């Protein structure tokens, strides 16, 4: 058997145990002297007596007259009593339930007073017949009643249960909902046929959350019902992210200034939804005060105490509660009950005094025997037709509550029936209407509610429309079920009212709590760059993965744009064009030199080194192309090594030409034979040697830690820079350093040869070319380091091209100028010039 199945069994065991103790173990009961107990207003003898405590009158006459001008007589109490009598009559007429045993009853009017309720309960427990003389004999009488039906409110039930607990007499309430009454350690003899506020409070919180109301006000009755119910609602609301702007309480006997403070709080509040845990008398007083201040337009959320009460709806003449929504126990229909309740004439035989007062109040008339000359009212005949009266007595909107009274009486009857038959197995029963009745271990029934919406009609009458259901026995996500029915809201608006402290934070923002305010009050801050929030009311922003970036709305991560120097973009295309132009220009120069290779100017400038230099310059121009395009593993290794080797080859050739010039002029001195130590073979070997050193550096670099393609996420937030990581910085700067060393050596030697005879002084042009080369690469270092992304690559390409063009133009263009435009100067005589008789021999 599951725990769910054991709950009703335990509840029935509790009820049966209490009845057994009360019915058959009278010697253990505590008897008391009667003192001066109240007389039951309605009573009838029987084999077994059931007690009833209801309020036929109200104990708040002054407040009532001042605020609502309602009659002192409480018709609801009569309806509850009639429902009890109806159930007893059916049981007495039944041949299946308690056959041969008649149920009697004693029903007290407690006037809404806890003190009178306690006095009536004690009278029911001890009996109210007097003793002729004091007796020292122990009390052996059984308890006067076997169970007590009532009371309507939670506070009286708590008091009664505390007092009659030691008597083991069950108290079964039809309308006391306080969750505190489920505590069997405090109230072991209490049971009820209405669900506990433990479920109603949570259902209200779920209902408020369902409609998106996160900023609400709360008003409660300052009693056990209101305080306990609101405490559970507040706890659940906090768990669901609902905040209370204010939570106030009052009782109908409070002074006027207490009510005025509540009115002032409502006026200055910003919430548009008010959740109530108020009795029907307290809500009547509240709407009266609100109407005096014209406080309308609020969305009211109510409990079973008033949400289905037609009298409260009739009191709301200023339509303050229009559109209210709340919970009520499911509608019920009990065949024959309505007719029985309205047939009040049998009361006259049970309590003529009560019947007289009831009849006079119901028809606003007065019987002759009780008529006062000071009152101008019509005479009562006793034959008036109840069905022609429209008031709270003929209103059957609270039939589900009457049905609770009915089920409570039947629960007692079934328990007694089982006891008398020694049958402990039957733990449930089904009413004639097909409803299954049982109690759980706390003495509570199953929690089911209808969601009620106040929908005013054209004639001013409020329709209580069922718009949804709540079943606490279902899984949490299926408990609340709104029907496909249109709802009416405050001020007859078809739209759900908005009641929030702060508007929802859209995607792309996050919530930041406002200092000193509840968690529902917050500001919406936009997510930082690179962070997103893709849900409403997000409390945090999530950082995108490294390869992604936030879009403009900060609501989604989009893939970052991969940036590299491409042939397709303008800068890449221009650099490519410059590289190809340099290559073509070098080829043209090479062609010119080859075409005029036998001319003095070509021969005088060491044609082999010149052609080797032109070849290396061609490679320098072409190696710049390896820096353009998407970096790959091979291109990264090729670009730096090719650049390093070709430039060393180029500078080695220039260095060789410079040394040749210096050696050639030194050879003109008497007795000098230096040229034999630096002839063509030595020149080629020097170029090869200088270049081999760079090759060795590059091989070590590629072997130990080669360059590799790398995705740079740090340079730009919204872009991925595809670049070649150096691998070994030492390798890279060693390559550049070696090139710089050769360039400086070449520049120094060329500078020393700058004052040689003008006609043959190639050192001047080499000096200028090296000056440009050094200037370019000295400025390259800070520019390269400080340039972001693809611009650093462009700077390196620019340095390669600029230095290559500098060498090409400074060294070869002047010679091409003479070859092509000044052929008359391209003679051996002109090349020898004055003071250089042995120069030509060097070449």
ABEGO torsion letter per residue (X at the ends): XBAAAAAAAAAAAAAAAAAAAAAABAAABBBBBAEBBBBBABBBBBABBBBBBBBABBABAAAAAAAAGBBABBAAAAAAAAAAAAAAAAAAABAABGBGBBBBBBBBBAGGBAAAAAAAAAAAAAEABBBABBBABBBABBBABABBBOBABAAAAAAAAAAAAAAGBBBBBAABABAAAABAAABAABBBABBBAAAAAAAAAAAAAAAGBABBBBBBBBBAAAAAAAAAAAAAAAAAGBBBABBBBBBAABBAAAAAAAAAAAAABABABBBBBBBAAAAAAAAAAAAAAGBBGBBBBBBAAAAABAAAAAABAAGAABGBBBBBBBBBBBBGAAAAAABAAAAAAABAAAAAAAAAAAAGBBBAAABBAABBBBBBAGABBAAABBBAAABAAAAAAAAAAAAAAAAAAAAAAAAAAGBAABABBBBAAGBBBBBBAAGBBBBBBBBBBBBBBAAGBBBBBBABBBBAABBAAAABBBBBBBBBBBGGBABBBBBBABBBBBBGBBBBBBBGBBAABBBBBBBBBGBBBABBGBABBBBBBAABBBBAAGABBBBBBBBBBBAABAAAAAAAAAAAAAAAAAAAAAAAAAAAAABAAAAAAGAAAAAAAAAAAAAAAAAAAAABEBBBAAAAAAAAAAAAAAAAAAAAAAAAAAAAAAAAAAAABBGBAAAAABBAAAAAAAAAAAAAAAAAAAAAAAAABBBBBBBBAAABAABBBBBBBAGBAAAAAAAAAAAAAAAAAAAAAAAAAAABBAAABAAAAAAAAAAAAAAAAAAAAAAAAABBEAAAAAAAAAAAAAAAAAAAAAAAAAAAAAAAABAAABBAAAAAEBGBAAAAAAX
